[in-house]
Amino acid sequence: MIVMKFGGTSVGDAERILAVGRIVSAQQERRPLVVVSALAGMTDRLEQALDAARRDARDELEPLLAELERRHRWALEGCIQQPARRHRCAVELTEGCERLRGHLRSIRILGECTPRAAAAVLAFGELTSSRIVAEAFEEAGLPAIWVDPRELVHTSPSTGQDVDMGVTGRAADRLLRPHLDARCIPVTGGFVASDVAGETITLGRGGSDTTAAVLGAALAAEEIQIWTDVDGMMTADPRRVTAARTLATLSFVEAAELALGGARVLHPASVTPAIEASIPVRIRNSFRPQIEGTVIVKRTTGERTRPWTALASRAGVDVAVVRDRRMRADHDLLPCLLGPEGLPSGGTLWCSGASVGLAVPAPLDADRLRARLPGDAVLTVRRDRALVTLVGSAPESAAASRGEALSALAGAGADWVGIGGAGGSVLGLFPAAGLDRALTSLHRRFFEEVAAS
């Protein structure tokens, strides 16, 4: 069997949901389990509704609720024409919207939002979209059944956050395998789970990928497919480098390095259960299903003909460099730089002799950072930078390749270069205004001229 996960852009409206039905139909013989995200943009709207409810901003809340209901009603009416099914779905949608209003009303009246209340609101997106998709499949003649994700995915009692693979595996065997064996297509929502008390929780951003990976690992899937709006992982950001091309295969380490460097197609941490179970994860484009996409595997086999895999980039970065005034290698600088919260989301850290550097999404709070530093520390802050990572597939001992790459980064305008990453990757910090020019130059050197030679 396979797992097919469809992101928000893939189920953005009725037209896209019907297209998803055709994609699933084409792979029906592989016994698919379908996991779907909320309709495109709906999780953002639900978060905005939560914020409005906390602030008792009814003038903001009502338009958001109206948009949420309208978008789902349009999707439903565009997919489902059979009168009885359409009426039943419309009633279920109305009831779901009323429950959502009730949750938000309680938050507004109490003036606070507990994690449990927030999860109940945010779960509306996936619970509703997956029901609509399951009904649309039935309408199109596909044997499908909706399965509540809260009955499938369960978190660990020890942490309350990590998925309990034992409990989830038993639930998958009980609730999914009989349908798969009967050639019926289970459809469920990603992102949503239950805690040890049976209460609704969410798995965080990227949680739909986590759901797909967890269920795929539990059922020993042949492959997990992540359907999105790009052709796969690419040699560079195609919005910045027109010559970027799709990578056929990546190792888990390479994919992780690209994600940490700024590639946003997939965060490998969300599919770790699949990788640990040696289940390949394939990224495909639901707008261009004829493209095979990129497959991520635990490790690639055979020798790569080139030492470098791809470029990752992230703009909108501020940089802090802390050094000891006496130029000693002071390890106490690192915890002072990071603070009690640790490495910020999207942050990149490096150490070099007597200095420690940190690149974070702007804006960096320099005053707060300076207050944490000892008296012998010197802080330098650089604003409006861009981070470029040249991700390597060569062994870390490939010093000649890294030396060439560091030289190329400096030649492309980097004001700092360094080595980092599990695969021997190299990093460069650039003025943000020069990012596109640097990426084009580096891509030409490492991926176009080499390919042509």
C-alpha positions in Angstrom: 0.0 0.0 0.0 1.0 3.7 -0.3 0.2 6.9 1.5 -0.8 9.9 -0.5 -0.7 13.2 1.4 -2.2 16.3 -0.3 -1.2 19.7 1.0 -3.4 22.8 1.2 -2.8 24.1 -2.3 -3.6 20.6 -3.6 -7.1 20.8 -2.0 -7.5 24.6 -2.3 -11.0 24.5 -3.9 -13.4 22.2 -5.7 -11.4 22.1 -8.9 -8.3 21.0 -7.0 -10.2 18.4 -5.0 -11.6 16.9 -8.2 -8.0 16.8 -9.6 -6.9 15.0 -6.5 -9.6 12.4 -7.1 -8.2 11.8 -10.6 -4.6 11.4 -9.2 -5.7 8.9 -6.5 -7.8 7.0 -9.1 -4.7 6.5 -11.3 -2.9 4.8 -8.4 -5.9 2.9 -7.0 -4.3 -0.5 -7.6 -1.5 0.4 -5.1 -4.1 0.5 -2.3 -3.7 4.2 -1.3 -4.4 5.8 2.1 -5.1 9.5 1.6 -4.1 12.2 4.1 -5.2 15.8 3.5 -4.4 19.2 4.9 -6.9 22.0 5.4 -8.0 24.0 2.4 -5.3 26.5 1.3 -5.0 29.4 3.8 -7.6 28.1 6.2 -5.2 27.3 9.1 -3.9 30.9 8.9 -7.5 32.1 9.0 -8.2 29.9 12.0 -5.2 31.3 13.8 -6.4 34.8 13.1 -9.8 33.9 14.5 -8.2 32.6 17.6 -6.3 35.9 18.0 -9.5 37.9 17.4 -11.4 35.8 20.0 -8.6 36.3 22.6 -8.9 40.1 22.1 -12.7 40.0 22.1 -12.5 41.6 18.6 -15.9 40.6 17.3 -15.7 43.0 14.4 -12.7 41.0 13.1 -14.0 37.6 14.1 -17.3 37.6 12.2 -15.8 38.2 8.7 -13.2 35.5 9.4 -16.0 33.0 10.3 -18.0 34.0 7.3 -15.0 33.4 5.0 -14.3 30.0 6.6 -17.8 28.8 6.1 -18.0 30.3 2.6 -14.8 28.7 1.4 -15.8 25.2 2.6 -19.4 25.5 1.2 -18.0 26.5 -2.2 -15.7 23.5 -2.2 -18.5 21.2 -1.1 -21.0 22.5 -3.7 -18.4 22.3 -6.5 -17.5 18.7 -5.7 -20.8 17.1 -4.7 -23.9 17.1 -7.0 -25.9 14.1 -5.8 -28.8 15.7 -3.8 -28.9 13.4 -0.8 -25.1 13.4 -0.3 -25.0 17.2 -0.9 -27.7 17.8 1.7 -26.0 15.5 4.3 -22.7 17.2 3.8 -24.2 20.7 4.0 -25.8 19.8 7.3 -22.5 18.4 8.7 -20.7 21.5 7.6 -23.3 23.8 9.3 -22.9 21.7 12.5 -19.1 21.9 12.3 -19.2 25.7 11.8 -21.6 26.0 14.9 -19.1 24.0 17.0 -16.3 26.3 15.8 -18.3 29.4 16.7 -19.0 27.8 20.2 -15.3 27.2 20.8 -14.4 30.8 19.8 -17.3 32.2 21.8 -16.0 30.5 24.9 -12.5 31.9 24.3 -13.8 35.4 23.8 -16.0 35.3 27.0 -13.3 33.8 29.2 -10.6 36.1 27.7 -8.0 33.3 27.5 -7.2 30.4 25.2 -6.0 27.1 26.6 -3.9 24.8 24.4 -7.0 22.4 24.4 -9.3 25.2 23.1 -6.8 26.3 20.5 -6.5 22.7 19.2 -10.2 22.3 19.0 -10.4 25.4 16.8 -7.4 24.6 14.6 -8.6 21.0 14.0 -11.6 22.4 12.1 -9.6 22.8 8.9 -8.4 19.2 8.5 -11.5 17.6 9.9 -13.7 19.5 7.5 -11.5 19.2 4.4 -11.0 15.5 4.8 -14.7 14.9 5.1 -15.3 16.9 1.9 -12.6 15.0 0.0 -14.0 11.6 1.1 -17.4 12.5 -0.1 -16.0 13.9 -3.4 -14.2 10.6 -4.0 -17.5 8.7 -3.5 -19.3 11.1 -5.8 -16.6 10.4 -8.5 -17.1 6.6 -8.1 -14.1 5.9 -5.9 -14.7 3.5 -2.9 -13.8 5.8 -0.1 -14.4 6.1 3.6 -13.6 8.9 6.0 -11.6 8.0 9.2 -11.4 10.4 12.1 -7.7 11.3 12.6 -8.3 11.6 16.3 -9.0 7.9 16.5 -5.9 7.1 14.5 -2.9 9.2 15.8 -2.2 9.3 19.5 0.6 11.1 21.3 2.8 9.7 24.0 1.7 10.0 27.7 5.3 10.7 28.7 5.7 13.9 26.5 2.2 14.8 25.4 3.8 15.9 22.1 5.5 13.0 20.3 3.4 10.4 18.6 3.0 7.1 20.4 3.9 4.7 17.6 2.7 1.6 19.5 -0.8 2.9 20.2 -1.0 4.6 16.7 0.1 1.4 15.0 -2.6 -0.7 16.7 -5.2 1.9 15.8 -4.0 1.9 12.2 -4.3 -1.9 12.1 -7.8 -1.8 13.5 -9.2 1.2 11.6 -7.3 1.3 8.3 -6.0 -2.1 7.3 -9.5 -3.8 6.9 -10.5 -1.0 4.5 -7.2 -1.3 2.6 -7.5 -5.0 2.3 -11.1 -4.5 0.9 -9.7 -2.1 -1.7 -11.5 0.8 -0.1 -9.7 4.1 0.1 -9.4 5.6 3.7 -9.3 9.4 3.8 -8.2 11.1 6.9 -7.0 14.6 8.0 -3.4 15.4 8.8 -2.2 17.6 11.7 -4.9 16.4 14.1 -4.4 13.8 16.8 -5.5 12.8 20.3 -3.6 13.0 23.6 -3.5 10.4 26.3 -6.8 11.8 27.8 -8.5 11.5 24.4 -8.6 15.2 23.9 -8.0 16.8 20.5 -4.5 18.1 19.9 -2.5 19.3 16.9 0.9 18.2 15.6 2.2 21.7 14.7 3.1 23.2 11.3 4.0 20.4 8.9 1.8 18.1 11.0 0.1 16.6 8.0 3.4 15.3 6.7 4.0 13.9 10.2 0.6 12.1 10.0 1.4 10.6 6.6 4.8 9.4 7.8 3.5 8.0 11.1 0.7 6.1 9.4 3.0 5.0 6.6 5.5 3.6 9.1 2.7 1.9 11.1 1.4 0.1 8.0 4.8 -0.6 6.4 3.9 1.4 3.3 5.7 0.8 0.0 6.0 4.6 -0.5 4.8 7.9 1.0 3.9 10.6 -1.5 3.8 14.2 -0.5 1.7 16.1 -3.1 2.3 19.8 -3.2 2.6 22.6 -5.8 6.2 22.2 -6.8 7.9 19.5 -8.9 10.1 18.3 -6.0 13.4 19.5 -4.3 15.4 21.5 -6.7 19.1 22.5 -7.2 18.1 26.1 -6.1 15.1 28.2 -5.4 13.4 28.4 -8.9 12.0 31.9 -8.0 15.6 33.2 -7.9 17.4 30.9 -10.3 15.6 30.2 -13.6 18.0 27.4 -14.5 17.2 25.4 -11.3 16.3 21.7 -12.0 14.5 19.0 -10.0 16.6 16.5 -8.1 15.6 12.9 -8.7 17.0 11.5 -5.4 18.1 12.9 -2.1 19.4 11.3 1.1 17.7 12.2 4.3 20.8 14.1 5.4 20.8 16.2 2.2 17.1 17.0 2.5 17.6 18.0 6.1 20.5 20.3 5.2 18.4 21.9 2.5 15.5 22.5 4.8 17.8 24.0 7.5 19.3 26.2 4.8 15.9 27.6 3.8 14.3 25.1 1.3 10.6 25.0 2.3 9.2 22.1 0.3 9.5 19.7 3.1 11.0 19.6 6.6 12.5 16.2 7.0 11.9 16.2 10.8 8.2 15.7 10.0 8.9 12.5 8.0 11.5 11.0 10.3 9.3 7.9 11.2 9.2 7.0 7.5 12.9 7.5 7.0 13.7 5.4 10.1 11.5 2.7 8.7 13.4 2.9 5.4 10.2 4.0 3.5 11.0 6.3 0.6 9.2 9.7 0.7 8.4 11.1 -2.8 7.6 14.8 -3.3 5.2 15.3 -6.3 3.3 18.2 -7.9 -0.5 17.8 -7.9 -0.7 20.5 -10.6 1.7 18.4 -12.8 1.2 14.8 -11.8 3.1 13.5 -14.9 6.3 14.6 -13.1 7.9 11.9 -11.0 9.3 14.4 -8.5 12.0 13.8 -5.9 12.4 10.7 -3.8 14.0 11.0 -0.3 15.7 7.9 1.0 17.6 7.0 4.1 20.8 7.1 2.2 21.6 7.2 -1.5 23.4 4.3 -3.1 26.4 4.4 -5.4 28.8 7.2 -6.0 27.7 10.7 -6.9 29.5 12.1 -9.9 29.6 15.6 -8.3 30.4 16.6 -4.7 27.5 19.1 -4.5 23.8 18.5 -4.4 22.0 21.8 -4.3 21.9 25.4 -3.1 19.6 26.5 -0.3 19.0 30.2 0.6 17.2 32.2 3.2 16.8 36.0 3.0 15.6 38.3 5.8 18.3 37.3 8.2 20.1 39.2 11.0 23.5 38.1 12.2 25.1 38.3 15.7 28.7 37.5 16.2 30.1 37.4 19.7 33.8 37.2 20.5 35.8 37.3 23.7 37.7 40.6 24.0 40.8 38.7 25.1 40.5 36.4 22.1 40.1 33.3 24.2 38.0 30.3 23.1 35.3 30.9 25.7 32.7 28.2 25.6 30.4 30.2 28.0 29.6 32.5 25.1 27.4 29.9 23.4 24.7 29.6 26.2 24.8 33.4 26.6 24.2 33.8 22.8 21.4 31.3 22.7 19.7 32.2 26.0 17.3 29.9 27.9 15.1 29.3 24.7 17.9 27.7 22.8 18.4 27.9 19.1 15.6 30.0 17.6 13.4 28.5 14.9 15.1 29.1 11.5 18.4 29.9 13.3 21.9 28.9 12.1 24.8 28.6 14.5 28.5 28.4 14.0 31.7 28.6 16.1 35.1 29.8 15.0 38.0 30.1 17.4 37.2 32.8 19.9 33.8 33.8 18.3 30.4 32.4 18.1 27.9 33.4 15.3 24.2 33.2 15.1 22.0 34.0 12.0 18.2 34.3 12.8 15.1 35.5 11.0 14.9 39.3 11.4 14.5 41.2 13.5 17.2 40.3 16.0 16.7 41.9 19.5 20.3 43.2 19.9 19.6 44.9 23.3 18.2 41.7 24.8 21.1 39.7 23.6 23.7 42.3 24.8 22.1 42.1 28.3 22.9 38.4 28.5 26.6 38.7 27.5 29.5 38.9 30.0 31.6 42.0 30.3 34.4 40.6 28.2 32.2 39.8 25.2 32.1 42.0 22.1 28.9 41.9 20.0 28.7 42.7 16.3 25.3 42.8 14.6 24.7 42.8 10.9 21.3 43.5 9.5 19.5 42.6 6.3 21.7 39.6 5.3 21.0 36.4 3.4 22.3 32.9 4.1 23.4 30.6 1.3 24.2 26.9 1.9 25.9 24.8 -0.7 24.8 21.3 0.4 27.3 18.5 -0.2 27.0 14.9 -0.9 30.8 14.4 -0.7 32.5 12.9 2.4 33.5 15.4 5.0 37.1 14.6 4.1 36.7 16.1 0.6 38.8 19.1 1.6 39.6 20.1 -2.0 36.0 20.4 -2.9 35.2 22.4 0.2 38.1 24.7 -0.4 36.9 25.4 -4.0 33.3 26.0 -2.7 34.4 28.4 0.0 36.5 30.3 -2.5 33.5 30.5 -4.9 31.2 31.8 -2.1 33.7 34.5 -1.2 34.1 35.4 -4.9 30.3 35.7 -5.3 30.3 38.4 -2.6 29.9 36.7 0.7 31.2 38.7 3.7 31.5 35.5 5.8 32.1 31.9 4.8 32.3 28.7 6.9 31.9 24.9 7.0 28.9 23.2 8.7 26.4 20.5 8.4 26.5 16.7 8.5 27.3 16.3 4.8 30.3 18.7 4.5 28.1 21.6 3.4 29.5 25.2 3.3 27.8 28.4 4.2 28.0 32.0 3.1 26.4 35.2 4.4 25.6 37.8 1.8 24.1 41.3 1.7 20.4 40.6 1.0 20.5 42.9 -2.1 23.1 40.6 -3.7 21.4 37.2 -3.1 19.9 36.6 -6.5 23.1 37.5 -8.3 25.1 35.3 -6.0 22.8 32.3 -6.4 22.8 32.6 -10.2 26.6 32.7 -10.2 27.0 29.8 -7.9 24.4 27.7 -9.6 26.1 28.3 -13.0 29.4 27.2 -11.6 28.4 24.1 -9.6 25.4 22.8 -11.5 25.3 24.1 -15.0 29.0 24.3 -16.2 29.8 21.0 -14.5 26.8 19.3 -16.1 27.8 20.6 -19.5 31.4 19.4 -19.2 
